[in-house]
Amino acid sequence: MGYTLSPVQMNDHGEVAFIISRDGPGNFPSPTGWNAGVYRYDSRTGINPVMVPGTTPVPGGGSFWGSLFVVATDNRDDIYFPAMICTTVQVKFPTQTCPDGSPGVLTYGAYKADAKGTITPMVVPGDAAPGPAGSYFDFTHGPASNTRGDFAFTAHVFTDVCAHPDLLYCWDSVFLKKSPSGEIVEIARVGKPSPVPGRNYGPAYGPLVTPNGDVAFIADVSPNGDFTEPSVLLYSKGKTIVIAAPGYALPGGGHFARTGFNNQSVAINNAGEIVFNAALTDGAQGIYVWRHGSLALVAKTGTNVGTGIVANVDQGTGDTQVAINDSGQVLFSAQYQAGGGGLLIATPK
């Protein structure tokens, strides 16, 4: 085994889902996610494979060749994961031919494995996409779901421009597949207007779904489309609102510049409370929580948390993971001005 490609996920039953490379530590095969497998863990049976590249069959035929970032699990013990597969549909992004010589090229699709291990496609290349007749997805991944079966994901539509193309990659858009209807709704589409005045969507990613179908996500809204201003947004009841975007005033002083670049920079609990990390325009960093339409400061540069005064919350990496539970407690890390740091829990008063 090698390294995990996604934050490890756990449901309320203690079942864990994770994606891990299988080429040993320090090896990063191309394309991203090649030969990575999906696994589940529980205390009764230990670690069990969900999808093993070259072994587990793809529903409808063919082989899985790997996975990608982001796995999700719910309290039904279903696991949602991205998978590298071959497709015969036309794609917009740079790709490679199928490794086994079969017709088609490599891409990604989004799948579900139920508690018994049965794998079914959620949204895969060739499935119809919102837009003019004939629109279809040419890659799908970034899955998230809730217990009623709503399924959020990131994807590229073949008829859309392939912005910033790379191997098996274009900038993503965010969609929601509603349950039980199966209707796919466009939430954030690259190049279309965002709710930030005068700004279009760049890449959108990291969707998270609440029990009632609200979706928190990150989207870049930089005017030059250079991925410098990832912002925090919420889709609720058919409308997308801004939680934090460039220039927005923040509680405790200062203005928002961006959130982190990775999916784990934002988290949401079942009550719809959102926590996120932020870089401020004055160089400070902070952790903020959105509850019932209002932002509150958790901690920022200069906050005395009892064990030290916060210097930063990104460990010098430009990003950090945050979490929030259904009691509203916020988990984050910080470095202190005097040195050292800690993993901290903030409890609402």
Secondary structure, DSSP 8 states (H G I E B T S, - for coil): ---BSS--EE-TT--EEEEE-SS-TT---SSTTBT-EEEEEETTTEEEEEE-TTTSB-TTSSB--B--S--EE-TT--EEEEEEEEE-S--SS---B-TTS-SSEEEEEEEEE-TT--EEEEE-TTSB-SSSTT-BEEEEEEEEE-TT--EEEEEEETTS---S-BTTB---EEEEE-TTT--EEEEE-TTSB-SSTT-B---EEEEEE-TTS-EEEEEE--TTSSS--EEEEEEETTEEEEEE-TT-B-TTS-BEEE--SSGGGEEE-TT--EEEEEEETTS-EEEEEEETTEEEEEEETT-B-SS-BEEESSTTTT----EE-TT--EEEEEEETTS-EEEEEE---
